[in-house]
Amino acid sequence: MKKCFVLLFSMIVLAACQRDLCAHRQELMEKSLYFQFDSDEIQSKDIADLTEGAKFLTDHRFRRVHLDGFADEQGGRDSEYNKELSYRRAQKVKDFLVEHGVTERYITITGNGTLSGIPNWQKRRVDVTIK
């Protein structure tokens, strides 16, 4: 009886740990990284999350990641400039991931240019999606 209880308890703890791990990994599946005005530099506050994401991707080598870069229309820049800026932002994130061991061929990027209908600081971002 005691062995049954210990086994059952172990299974419950394992299931709870796996549930928590899955919930944590889900957070890694979709994340937005925000950038300063007219910048493609990754902010220091995002380094830990990116490092953890890179570890997840190196541990799960066949997972794919897509990076969508965006910009705002602030500063009167033309749409071609903002499209290039959004691409450079996504490229910086890709470079970071590759430098941390992620296989380059599993990363795709797009530069989408500007967004409308949301505050400017939310437009200056790269959306990271792990599939």
C-alpha positions in Angstrom: 0.0 0.0 0.0 2.8 2.4 0.9 4.6 1.7 -2.4 1.3 2.4 -4.3 0.9 5.7 -2.5 4.5 6.8 -3.2 4.1 5.8 -6.9 0.8 7.7 -7.2 2.3 10.7 -5.4 5.3 10.6 -7.7 3.1 10.5 -10.8 1.1 13.5 -9.5 4.2 15.5 -8.9 5.6 14.6 -12.3 2.4 15.6 -14.0 2.3 18.9 -12.2 5.9 19.6 -13.1 5.2 18.7 -16.8 2.2 21.0 -16.7 4.2 23.9 -15.3 7.0 23.2 -17.8 4.6 23.2 -20.7 3.0 26.5 -19.4 6.5 28.0 -19.2 7.4 26.8 -22.7 4.2 28.2 -24.0 5.4 31.6 -22.9 8.5 31.0 -25.1 6.3 30.2 -28.1 5.2 33.7 -28.7 7.0 36.8 -27.4 7.3 40.4 -28.5 10.6 42.3 -28.1 10.3 46.1 -28.1 12.8 48.6 -29.5 13.6 52.2 -29.0 12.7 54.8 -31.6 14.7 54.4 -34.8 16.9 51.7 -33.3 17.6 48.1 -34.1 19.5 47.4 -30.9 18.1 44.6 -28.6 17.3 46.1 -25.2 19.2 44.7 -22.2 15.9 43.7 -20.5 15.2 41.2 -23.3 18.6 39.4 -23.2 17.6 36.8 -20.5 14.4 35.9 -22.4 16.2 35.6 -25.7 19.0 33.5 -24.1 16.3 31.2 -22.6 14.6 31.0 -26.0 17.9 30.1 -27.7 18.4 27.3 -25.1 15.0 26.0 -25.8 15.6 26.0 -29.5 19.0 24.3 -29.2 17.5 21.7 -26.9 14.7 21.1 -29.5 16.7 21.4 -32.7 13.9 20.8 -35.2 11.7 23.6 -33.8 11.3 26.5 -36.2 11.2 30.2 -35.2 9.7 33.1 -37.2 10.7 36.7 -36.5 8.3 39.4 -37.6 9.8 42.9 -37.5 7.7 46.1 -37.2 8.3 49.9 -37.1 6.2 53.0 -36.5 5.6 55.9 -38.8 7.0 58.5 -36.3 9.7 60.8 -37.5 8.3 61.2 -41.0 10.3 58.4 -42.5 9.1 56.9 -45.7 7.6 53.4 -45.9 10.8 51.9 -47.5 12.9 53.1 -44.6 10.5 51.7 -42.0 10.3 48.4 -43.9 14.2 48.2 -43.8 14.3 49.1 -40.1 11.7 46.5 -39.2 13.8 43.9 -41.2 17.0 45.0 -39.4 15.3 44.5 -36.1 14.3 41.0 -37.0 17.8 40.3 -38.3 19.4 41.5 -35.0 17.2 39.0 -33.1 18.2 36.2 -35.6 21.9 37.1 -35.2 21.5 36.8 -31.4 19.8 33.4 -31.6 22.4 32.1 -34.1 25.3 33.3 -31.9 23.7 31.4 -29.0 23.6 28.1 -30.9 20.3 28.1 -32.9 20.6 26.6 -36.3 20.2 29.4 -38.8 18.1 27.4 -41.3 15.4 27.0 -38.7 14.9 30.8 -38.5 12.8 32.9 -40.9 12.4 36.6 -40.8 10.2 39.3 -42.3 10.3 43.1 -42.2 6.7 44.4 -42.3 7.2 48.1 -42.1 4.7 50.2 -40.2 1.6 49.3 -38.2 -1.4 51.5 -37.5 -4.0 51.7 -34.8 -1.8 51.0 -31.8 0.6 53.2 -29.7 4.0 53.9 -31.3 6.0 52.1 -28.6 4.0 48.9 -29.4 4.7 49.2 -33.1 8.5 49.1 -32.6 8.9 45.4 -32.1 9.8 42.0 -33.3 7.3 39.2 -32.7 9.0 35.9 -32.0 7.0 32.7 -32.8 8.4 29.3 -32.1 6.6 26.5 -34.0 
